[in-house]
Amino acid sequence: MASLRPATQADLAAITAIYNEAIRNTTATFDTEEKSLDDRRAWLAGHGPRHPVIVAEQAGAVAGWGCLSPWSDRCAYADTCEDSVYVDASSRGRGVGAALLAELLRLARQNGMHTVIARIADGNPASEKLHCSAGFERVGVMREVGRKFGRLIGVQIWQRML
Ligand SMILES: CC(C)(COP(=O)(O)OP(=O)(O)OC[C@H]1O[C@@H](n2cnc3c(N)ncnc32)[C@H](O)[C@@H]1OP(=O)(O)O)[C@@H](O)C(=O)NCCC(=O)NCCS
């Protein structure tokens, strides 16, 4: 089983590699340009105490990462956050994503969040199942808001009340 802990600078190479694989090969993220280590360093530093970045470690290697991010910088949204979960392609389908999301929900509650939002691009059954099993409900869809790999893609909004 994976062990979960806060991410550190030492995890950034693995976090970046996992994210860049998803950028290259999936519509899970609407980023289209791979991220540099420097970019991810700034990204990690920008995550304050209420919006942690965590990793799942298995056999001494980072098998996946997850984070909470602010939903908006407008103050009235302060207790609403968004989750992200990315698992290394070789470790998917073995419970790592579920463990990361459960820990993010625990931290969100601990940090006084009221609700967590997930944006899931159409055509990602693994993420839909992951979020459904964690108690998220699909509350809407934004049609054809992204264009990647030459096609238009909708984004579902899922929400978990805490
Ligand atoms: C989505 C993702 C994070 C799920 O993590 P994972 O470790 O593979 O998922 P788990 O093994 O914990 O499985 C979680 C649930 O999803 C189901 N699932 C996993 N892969 C699936 C697939 N390819 N198709 C359908 N269901 C799937 C599991 O059966 C499990 O269901 P359960 O709750 O009924 O037991 C992972 O596939 C991933 O990193 N994908 C690319 C990035 C991504 O899509 N991130 C989410 C962006 S919104």
PDBQT file of the ligand as one rigid body, heavy atoms in Angstrom, charges set to zero:
ROOT
HETATM    1  C1  LIG A 201      -7.819   9.169 -12.602  1.00  0.00    +0.000 C 
HETATM    2  C2  LIG A 201      -6.687   8.560 -11.788  1.00  0.00    +0.000 C 
HETATM    3  C3  LIG A 201      -6.120   9.630 -10.851  1.00  0.00    +0.000 C 
HETATM    4  C4  LIG A 201      -7.279   7.417 -10.933  1.00  0.00    +0.000 C 
HETATM    5  O1  LIG A 201      -6.250   6.917 -10.105  1.00  0.00    +0.000 OA
HETATM    6  P1  LIG A 201      -6.041   5.322  -9.982  1.00  0.00    +0.000 P 
HETATM    7  O2  LIG A 201      -5.008   5.071  -8.955  1.00  0.00    +0.000 OA
HETATM    8  O3  LIG A 201      -5.808   4.771 -11.334  1.00  0.00    +0.000 OA
HETATM    9  O4  LIG A 201      -7.486   4.880  -9.462  1.00  0.00    +0.000 OA
HETATM   10  P2  LIG A 201      -7.845   3.792  -8.350  1.00  0.00    +0.000 P 
HETATM   11  O5  LIG A 201      -7.096   2.530  -8.636  1.00  0.00    +0.000 OA
HETATM   12  O6  LIG A 201      -7.701   4.386  -7.002  1.00  0.00    +0.000 OA
HETATM   13  O7  LIG A 201      -9.372   3.528  -8.690  1.00  0.00    +0.000 OA
HETATM   14  C5  LIG A 201     -10.408   4.428  -8.310  1.00  0.00    +0.000 C 
HETATM   15  C6  LIG A 201     -11.711   3.924  -8.906  1.00  0.00    +0.000 C 
HETATM   16  O8  LIG A 201     -11.676   4.141 -10.328  1.00  0.00    +0.000 OA
HETATM   17  C7  LIG A 201     -11.861   2.911 -11.027  1.00  0.00    +0.000 C 
HETATM   18  N1  LIG A 201     -11.015   2.952 -12.196  1.00  0.00    +0.000 N 
HETATM   19  C8  LIG A 201      -9.653   3.021 -12.232  1.00  0.00    +0.000 A 
HETATM   20  N2  LIG A 201      -9.234   3.056 -13.502  1.00  0.00    +0.000 NA
HETATM   21  C9  LIG A 201     -10.340   3.000 -14.285  1.00  0.00    +0.000 A 
HETATM   22  C10 LIG A 201     -10.550   3.009 -15.688  1.00  0.00    +0.000 A 
HETATM   23  N3  LIG A 201      -9.514   3.099 -16.544  1.00  0.00    +0.000 N 
HETATM   24  N4  LIG A 201     -11.822   2.979 -16.131  1.00  0.00    +0.000 NA
HETATM   25  C11 LIG A 201     -12.863   2.918 -15.278  1.00  0.00    +0.000 A 
HETATM   26  N5  LIG A 201     -12.731   2.917 -13.924  1.00  0.00    +0.000 NA
HETATM   27  C12 LIG A 201     -11.482   2.942 -13.446  1.00  0.00    +0.000 A 
HETATM   28  C13 LIG A 201     -11.430   1.847 -10.054  1.00  0.00    +0.000 C 
HETATM   29  O9  LIG A 201     -12.046   0.596 -10.355  1.00  0.00    +0.000 OA
HETATM   30  C14 LIG A 201     -11.916   2.412  -8.741  1.00  0.00    +0.000 C 
HETATM   31  O10 LIG A 201     -13.304   2.185  -8.634  1.00  0.00    +0.000 OA
HETATM   32  P3  LIG A 201     -14.001   1.822  -7.217  1.00  0.00    +0.000 P 
HETATM   33  O11 LIG A 201     -14.036   3.118  -6.461  1.00  0.00    +0.000 OA
HETATM   34  O12 LIG A 201     -15.335   1.329  -7.584  1.00  0.00    +0.000 OA
HETATM   35  O13 LIG A 201     -13.117   0.809  -6.551  1.00  0.00    +0.000 OA
HETATM   36  C15 LIG A 201      -5.562   7.961 -12.689  1.00  0.00    +0.000 C 
HETATM   37  O14 LIG A 201      -6.143   7.055 -13.593  1.00  0.00    +0.000 OA
HETATM   38  C16 LIG A 201      -4.785   9.006 -13.444  1.00  0.00    +0.000 C 
HETATM   39  O15 LIG A 201      -3.807   9.525 -12.936  1.00  0.00    +0.000 OA
HETATM   40  N6  LIG A 201      -5.220   9.339 -14.666  1.00  0.00    +0.000 N 
HETATM   41  C17 LIG A 201      -4.575  10.381 -15.483  1.00  0.00    +0.000 C 
HETATM   42  C18 LIG A 201      -4.718  11.739 -14.821  1.00  0.00    +0.000 C 
HETATM   43  C19 LIG A 201      -6.170  12.068 -14.484  1.00  0.00    +0.000 C 
HETATM   44  O16 LIG A 201      -7.087  11.732 -15.226  1.00  0.00    +0.000 OA
HETATM   45  N7  LIG A 201      -6.358  12.771 -13.347  1.00  0.00    +0.000 N 
HETATM   46  C20 LIG A 201      -7.677  13.235 -12.945  1.00  0.00    +0.000 C 
HETATM   47  C21 LIG A 201      -7.956  14.557 -13.588  1.00  0.00    +0.000 C 
HETATM   48  S1  LIG A 201      -9.629  15.115 -13.245  1.00  0.00    +0.000 SA
ENDROOT
TORSDOF 0
